[in-house]
């Protein structure tokens, strides 16, 4: 099992991109009571359900 370690900049970029998707109508991937896209995206990130990958050189 691989443990993902993201820098704070990568984390911000992933959550920001996901919140933009949610704001434009993308389906939510987890059960949540939150209504703000940024908060939903942060919960999805913490639950490790986002389909994003980071490629580093």
Buried (B, 14 or more C-beta within 10 A) or exposed (E): EEEEEEEEEBBEBBBEEBBEBBEEEBEBBEEEEBEEBBBBBBBBBEEEEBEBEEEEE
